[in-house]
Amino acid sequence: LLNSQGAVEGHPVDLLALLAHHYEQAHLHEQAVAFLSRAAQRARAGYNNAEVVDFMTSALKNVEAEPQLADADTRGH
């Protein structure tokens, strides 16, 4: 749902992306992936497919930097 300013309700995509960036810089890849995933979900809700691709590409780079994240995700399913 969009609010009166046209932004997706909840945390704005820009804030989620900024938090992800800070986690990346701190090498806290698990948290970065979590925020990038949330940003991608918000971007998808706003039909911003280019941002979705960018956020998911960044998330994959974080998983590559910390391979046990991929292992934990595949074990959970």
Accessible surface in RSA format (square Angstrom, percent):
REM  Atomic radii and reference values for relative SASA: ProtOr
REM  Chains: A
REM  Algorithm: Lee & Richards
REM  Probe-radius: 1.40
REM  Slices: 20
REM RES _ NUM      All-atoms   Total-Side   Main-Chain    Non-polar    All polar
REM                ABS   REL    ABS   REL    ABS   REL    ABS   REL    ABS   REL
RES LEU A   1   183.82 102.4 142.03 101.6  41.79 105.1 149.37 104.9  34.45  92.7
RES LEU A   2   113.84  63.4  85.29  61.0  28.55  71.8  85.29  59.9  28.55  76.8
RES ASN A   3    49.96  34.5  35.92  34.7  14.04  33.8  17.75  42.7  32.21  31.1
RES SER A   4   111.82  94.5  62.36  83.2  49.45 113.9  60.15 128.1  51.67  72.4
RES GLN A   5   149.90  83.8 113.38  82.9  36.52  87.0  64.00 136.2  85.90  65.2
RES GLY A   6    48.02  59.2   0.00   N/A  48.02  59.2  25.25  69.3  22.78  51.0
RES ALA A   7    41.82  38.5  33.72  52.0   8.10  18.4  41.68  58.7   0.15   0.4
RES VAL A   8    21.80  14.3  16.13  14.6   5.66  13.6  16.13  14.0   5.66  15.4
RES GLU A   9    85.69  49.2  82.11  62.1   3.58   8.5  36.46  70.5  49.22  40.2
RES GLY A  10    55.59  68.6   0.00   N/A  55.59  68.6  31.22  85.7  24.37  54.6
RES HIS A  11    85.49  46.7  84.07  58.4   1.41   3.6  51.35  52.9  34.14  39.7
RES PRO A  12    66.08  48.2  63.69  58.1   2.40   8.7  66.08  54.6   0.00   0.0
RES VAL A  13    25.29  16.6  21.36  19.3   3.93   9.5  21.36  18.6   3.93  10.7
RES ASP A  14   111.36  78.0 104.49 104.0   6.86  16.2  34.26  80.6  77.09  76.9
RES LEU A  15    72.53  40.4  68.30  48.9   4.23  10.6  71.50  50.2   1.02   2.8
RES LEU A  16     0.75   0.4   0.75   0.5   0.00   0.0   0.75   0.5   0.00   0.0
RES ALA A  17    28.27  26.0  23.11  35.7   5.16  11.7  23.44  33.0   4.83  12.8
RES LEU A  18    93.57  52.1  89.04  63.7   4.53  11.4  93.13  65.4   0.44   1.2
RES LEU A  19    62.05  34.6  61.77  44.2   0.29   0.7  61.77  43.4   0.29   0.8
RES ALA A  20     0.12   0.1   0.12   0.2   0.00   0.0   0.12   0.2   0.00   0.0
RES HIS A  21    84.96  46.4  83.79  58.2   1.17   3.0  48.02  49.5  36.94  43.0
RES HIS A  22   104.48  57.1  99.52  69.2   4.96  12.7  70.14  72.3  34.33  40.0
RES TYR A  23    64.66  30.2  64.28  36.6   0.38   1.0  23.71  17.8  40.96  50.5
RES GLU A  24    46.00  26.4  39.61  30.0   6.40  15.2  12.60  24.4  33.41  27.3
RES GLN A  25   117.57  65.7  96.86  70.8  20.71  49.3  30.31  64.5  87.26  66.2
RES ALA A  26    56.80  52.2  31.63  48.8  25.17  57.3  42.19  59.4  14.62  38.7
RES HIS A  27   134.85  73.7 122.65  85.2  12.20  31.2  86.51  89.2  48.33  56.2
RES LEU A  28    79.81  44.4  77.21  55.2   2.60   6.5  79.81  56.1   0.00   0.0
RES HIS A  29    25.57  14.0  25.01  17.4   0.56   1.4  17.28  17.8   8.29   9.6
RES GLU A  30   109.26  62.7 106.89  80.9   2.36   5.6  25.72  49.8  83.53  68.2
RES GLN A  31    73.77  41.3  71.65  52.4   2.12   5.0  25.72  54.7  48.05  36.4
RES ALA A  32     0.00   0.0   0.00   0.0   0.00   0.0   0.00   0.0   0.00   0.0
RES VAL A  33    34.60  22.8  34.60  31.3   0.00   0.0  34.60  30.1   0.00   0.0
RES ALA A  34    51.54  47.4  42.19  65.1   9.35  21.3  50.60  71.3   0.94   2.5
RES PHE A  35    37.27  18.6  37.27  23.1   0.00   0.0  37.27  22.6   0.00   0.0
RES LEU A  36     7.84   4.4   7.84   5.6   0.00   0.0   7.84   5.5   0.00   0.0
RES SER A  37    37.36  31.6  36.93  49.3   0.43   1.0  14.20  30.2  23.15  32.4
RES ARG A  38    88.27  37.1  87.66  44.7   0.61   1.5  36.65  50.1  51.62  31.3
RES ALA A  39     0.00   0.0   0.00   0.0   0.00   0.0   0.00   0.0   0.00   0.0
RES ALA A  40     5.52   5.1   4.81   7.4   0.71   1.6   5.14   7.2   0.38   1.0
RES GLN A  41   101.42  56.7  96.19  70.3   5.23  12.5  27.68  58.9  73.74  55.9
RES ARG A  42    68.68  28.8  67.49  34.4   1.19   2.8   5.31   7.3  63.37  38.4
RES ALA A  43     2.74   2.5   0.00   0.0   2.74   6.2   2.74   3.9   0.00   0.0
RES ARG A  44   155.66  65.4 152.00  77.5   3.65   8.7  47.54  65.0 108.12  65.5
RES ALA A  45    57.32  52.7  31.17  48.1  26.15  59.5  42.67  60.1  14.65  38.8
RES GLY A  46    38.00  46.9   0.00   N/A  38.00  46.9  15.90  43.6  22.10  49.5
RES TYR A  47   193.46  90.3 172.81  98.3  20.65  53.7 124.83  93.8  68.64  84.6
RES ASN A  48    62.28  42.9  56.98  55.1   5.29  12.7  16.95  40.8  45.33  43.8
RES ASN A  49   103.56  71.4 100.18  96.8   3.38   8.1  31.00  74.6  72.56  70.1
RES ALA A  50    72.25  66.4  59.95  92.5  12.30  28.0  68.21  96.1   4.05  10.7
RES GLU A  51    54.96  31.6  54.94  41.6   0.02   0.0  17.79  34.4  37.17  30.3
RES VAL A  52    29.53  19.4  29.53  26.7   0.00   0.0  29.53  25.7   0.00   0.0
RES VAL A  53    95.07  62.6  91.71  83.0   3.36   8.1  94.81  82.4   0.26   0.7
RES ASP A  54    88.85  62.2  84.77  84.4   4.08   9.6  23.74  55.9  65.11  64.9
RES PHE A  55    22.61  11.3  22.58  14.0   0.04   0.1  22.61  13.7   0.00   0.0
RES MET A  56    83.45  43.2  83.45  55.2   0.00   0.0  79.30  67.4   4.15   5.5
RES THR A  57    59.46  42.3  58.60  59.4   0.86   2.1  42.48  57.1  16.98  25.7
RES SER A  58    36.07  30.5  35.43  47.3   0.64   1.5   3.72   7.9  32.35  45.3
RES ALA A  59     5.15   4.7   5.11   7.9   0.05   0.1   5.15   7.3   0.00   0.0
RES LEU A  60   110.74  61.7 110.46  79.0   0.27   0.7 110.52  77.6   0.22   0.6
RES LYS A  61   132.38  64.6 126.16  77.4   6.22  14.8  73.78  66.4  58.60  62.4
RES ASN A  62     6.31   4.4   4.54   4.4   1.77   4.3   1.96   4.7   4.35   4.2
RES VAL A  63    29.75  19.6  29.66  26.9   0.08   0.2  29.66  25.8   0.08   0.2
RES GLU A  64   132.60  76.1 109.00  82.5  23.60  56.2  48.27  93.4  84.33  68.9
RES ALA A  65    62.16  57.2  25.09  38.7  37.07  84.3  36.46  51.3  25.70  68.1
RES GLU A  66    39.96  22.9  39.04  29.5   0.92   2.2  10.35  20.0  29.61  24.2
RES PRO A  67    83.61  60.9  81.10  73.9   2.51   9.1  82.87  68.4   0.74   4.6
RES GLN A  68   102.88  57.5 100.71  73.6   2.17   5.2  52.63 112.0  50.25  38.1
RES LEU A  69    25.00  13.9  19.43  13.9   5.57  14.0  19.72  13.9   5.27  14.2
RES ALA A  70    40.79  37.5  35.83  55.3   4.96  11.3  40.79  57.4   0.00   0.0
RES ASP A  71    74.39  52.1  73.56  73.2   0.83   2.0   9.08  21.4  65.30  65.1
RES ALA A  72    52.21  48.0  41.47  64.0  10.74  24.4  42.63  60.0   9.58  25.4
RES ASP A  73    86.71  60.7  78.83  78.5   7.89  18.7  24.84  58.5  61.88  61.7
RES THR A  74    96.70  68.8  80.23  81.3  16.47  39.3  72.01  96.7  24.69  37.3
RES ARG A  75   179.31  75.3 145.17  74.0  34.14  81.3  79.45 108.6  99.86  60.5
RES GLY A  76    65.34  80.6   0.00   N/A  65.34  80.6  34.66  95.1  30.68  68.7
RES HIS A  77   180.03  98.4 116.55  81.0  63.48 162.4 111.16 114.6  68.87  80.1
END  Absolute sums over single chains surface
CHAIN  1 A     5399.3       4577.8        821.5       3182.2       2217.1
END  Absolute sums over all chains
TOTAL          5399.3       4577.8        821.5       3182.2       2217.1
